[in-house]
Amino acid sequence: MRHLTDTLIASLIPGVILLHLYYAPYTKVEESFNIQATHDILKFGLPWRIADWDLVKQYDHVTFPGSVPRTFVGPLALAGASWPVLRSLDIVNKQMTIRAVLGLFNAFCILYFRNGVAKTFGRVAANWFVIFQASQFHIMYYASRTLPNFFAFGLGLLALRDLMPHFQLRHVMKVKQKRQTVSVHSPNDHSLASILLYRRAIAVLTAVGVIFRSELALLLGSHAFYLLIQRRISLDPLQDILPSGLLGLMIGILVSVPVDSYFWQHFPTWSELSGFMYNVMDGKAADWGISPFHFYFSSSLPRLVFNPLAFYLCIPIALSIGPLRKPARDIVLPNLFFVFLYSFQPHKEWRFIVYVVPPLLAAAAAGAAWIWTRRSKLLVYRFLSLCLIASTLGSFGASFTMLAISRLNYPGAEALNRLHTIADGSKRTIDVHMDTLTCMTGVTHFLENPSPKDIRNATVWRYDKTEDTDRLLDPAFWLKFDYALAESPERVIGKWEVVYTIEGYAGLVLLKPGEPVEDTGTRDLDSADAPLQRFWKMRSFHEARNEMEQALSGIKELGQEMVGEVRREGLKSKGARSWQSIKGWADSFRTMDIQQQRLVAGDWAYKTTRRYLTGGWWVKPRMEPRIRILRRED
């Protein structure tokens, strides 16, 4: 039974990651390079022969190289891992599949780290770690996103598990028992098993830092310094630190330089070194904004840990309770030292320190387990246990609320999908221009309609992402386009008709019971002018909505009849009608595509919650026009 419970709780990690992916399947500009590079590798392949080098010219990075070269190691590995799945299965949404592969890899690494927590603090703490992590928003939302930080995240966790304090101690004891050696392990015990774990962690962190993210050098340095002052590794660098670091450096360079030189067609190309020199040494990162020194401690860490009791209650308990104090300190201090060192960098973003979140949650889980296992002994622990449950449920609710809001930030992707629905099949060839905001808010090559095999009965789509101001000001440039996706229609030269407007997130408003939606400036499902309302005019949406409301009404009436004394025949009849309504709604629901299903399910959940749970109160996102779909007038 315990194993089943542990497995069910552990399944929260991949389940929540995939849930975030399903409801927010699009990407933004920060993820653009890696997702486009993965697409290009899968579509055009690798130019092994000299005659194939023209294929590289079709890669997106040739047209949009960016300020500095970025590594192709992540996209190449992701394309290689996704290719068997895409080839063996007839999958339409390749972008979601590729992101699912990355998300599941990071989920595996989180669960691998969870096993280290179990070996250090026990299974109860391991389960609390999973619960804290699953209810945390940022990692769950970004685990499947192709940011360089989340290519490095999972590999970094593998190394951090080797640095878990009692994980190595138990490993050492197992090795000694096999050798039938009777001795007690101490922090000064330089056994072969513990040294190998430390060396492996140092090598992995070094290689990942060389390939993906240079800030991992500081994370490595903070842990190495802590191990040195704890005398767990030798002060002689020739024995421990230097060989492992050099091994990781060699692996990183031998992987990164050939791959990146190959794709950028310039030797030698060490992408992460170029990025480090540009952003840190040349100070270009400060162009994106400067934050105060305390920003990570006062703002980022509380938001990243997410659960307030985990941060302000459980971690302090773990650091103060005798049996937990030393292992919790060994986990927390080197990671906080890394955050302290990185605070000297003027430009700050939460994703630069995301690697410390699982270790901090591990310490919080130890404190939560201490409270939970004593809830039947003292009233204070029982009260704190109830507070932990409430805080965790609140964290899940806040996380899913942030998911619902975050998925509204991709108007570019929504506009391109809507254009395909509107115009596909209307002409043999359709040329469409996409402006900068459209490309920055979700558009990728994966969303483009592929060239049809039989062009006689299909539309050939051609896409343009020109950013050159001089060309955009030339009236002749716009004559070749049939449609344009633009933030500002007045900048599109010529006669154009707005055929559809895509809205985007612009803040939150509080709706009161009976308050007219029009007074709030929001897009509401009850508004006749809302874009979603127009979807209901489609037959499949109309049928699904009616069937869903009939099913809900029938279930409610059935429940009321079951409370009173009703005749058995009437109960059966009402149950049959309710079942037919549910079945009818399910049949209509199955005929829709994924986007339509999300709209129907979201509308039903919103109306049901507002009607029966909140009494008409609701927090609603305010939507404003973002992208216009323009059609050229002949």
Stockholm file with secondary structure:
# STOCKHOLM 1.0

chainA/1-634         MRHLTDTLIASLIPGVILLHLYYAPYTKVEESFNIQATHDILKFGLPWRIADWDLVKQYDHVTFPGSVPRTFVGPLALAGASWPVLRSLDIVNKQMTIRAVLGLFNAFCILYFRNGVAKTFGRVAANWFVIFQASQFHIMYYASRTLPNFFAFGLGLLALRDLMPHFQLRHVMKVKQKRQTVSVHSPNDHSLASILLYRRAIAVLTAVGVIFRSELALLLGSHAFYLLIQRRISLDPLQDILPSGLLGLMIGILVSVPVDSYFWQHFPTWSELSGFMYNVMDGKAADWGISPFHFYFSSSLPRLVFNPLAFYLCIPIALSIGPLRKPARDIVLPNLFFVFLYSFQPHKEWRFIVYVVPPLLAAAAAGAAWIWTRRSKLLVYRFLSLCLIASTLGSFGASFTMLAISRLNYPGAEALNRLHTIADGSKRTIDVHMDTLTCMTGVTHFLENPSPKDIRNATVWRYDKTEDTDRLLDPAFWLKFDYALAESPERVIGKWEVVYTIEGYAGLVLLKPGEPVEDTGTRDLDSADAPLQRFWKMRSFHEARNEMEQALSGIKELGQEMVGEVRREGLKSKGARSWQSIKGWADSFRTMDIQQQRLVAGDWAYKTTRRYLTGGWWVKPRMEPRIRILRRED
#=GR chainA/1-634 SS CHHHHHHHHHTHHHHHHHHHHHHCCCCCGGGHHHHHHHHHHHHHCCCCSGGGGGGGGGSHHHHCCCSSCCCSHHHHHHHHHHHHHHHHSCCSCHHHHHHHHHHHHHHHHHHHHHHHHHHHHCHHHHHHHHHHHHHCHHHHHHTTSCCHHHHHHHHHHHHHHHTCHHHHHHHHHHHHHHTTCCCCCCTTCCCHHHHHHHHHHHHHHHHHHHHTCTTHHHHHHHHHHHHHHTTCSCSCTTTTHHHHHHHHHHHHHHHHHHHHHHHHTCSSCCHHHHHHIIIIISCGGGGGCCCCTTHIIIIIHHHHHCCHHIIIIIHHHHHHSHHHHHHHHHHHHHHHHHHHHHTTSSSCCGGGGGGGHHHHHHHHHHHHHHHHTTTTTCHHHHHHHHHHHHHHHHHHHHHHHHHHHHTTSCHHHHHHHHHHHHHTTSSSEEEEEECHHHHHTTCCGGGSCCCCSCGGGSCEEEEECCCCHHHHTCGGGGGGCSEEEESCGGGSCSCEEEEEEEEEEEEEEEECTTCCGGGGTCCCTTCTTSHHHHHHTSHHHHHHHHHHHHHHHHHHHHHHHHHSCCCHHHHHHHHHHHHHHHHHHHHHHHTSCHHHHHHHHHHHHHHHHHHHTSTTCEEEEEEEEEEEEEEECC
#=GC SS_cons         CHHHHHHHHHTHHHHHHHHHHHHCCCCCGGGHHHHHHHHHHHHHCCCCSGGGGGGGGGSHHHHCCCSSCCCSHHHHHHHHHHHHHHHHSCCSCHHHHHHHHHHHHHHHHHHHHHHHHHHHHCHHHHHHHHHHHHHCHHHHHHTTSCCHHHHHHHHHHHHHHHTCHHHHHHHHHHHHHHTTCCCCCCTTCCCHHHHHHHHHHHHHHHHHHHHTCTTHHHHHHHHHHHHHHTTCSCSCTTTTHHHHHHHHHHHHHHHHHHHHHHHHTCSSCCHHHHHHIIIIISCGGGGGCCCCTTHIIIIIHHHHHCCHHIIIIIHHHHHHSHHHHHHHHHHHHHHHHHHHHHTTSSSCCGGGGGGGHHHHHHHHHHHHHHHHTTTTTCHHHHHHHHHHHHHHHHHHHHHHHHHHHHTTSCHHHHHHHHHHHHHTTSSSEEEEEECHHHHHTTCCGGGSCCCCSCGGGSCEEEEECCCCHHHHTCGGGGGGCSEEEESCGGGSCSCEEEEEEEEEEEEEEEECTTCCGGGGTCCCTTCTTSHHHHHHTSHHHHHHHHHHHHHHHHHHHHHHHHHSCCCHHHHHHHHHHHHHHHHHHHHHHHTSCHHHHHHHHHHHHHHHHHHHTSTTCEEEEEEEEEEEEEEECC
//
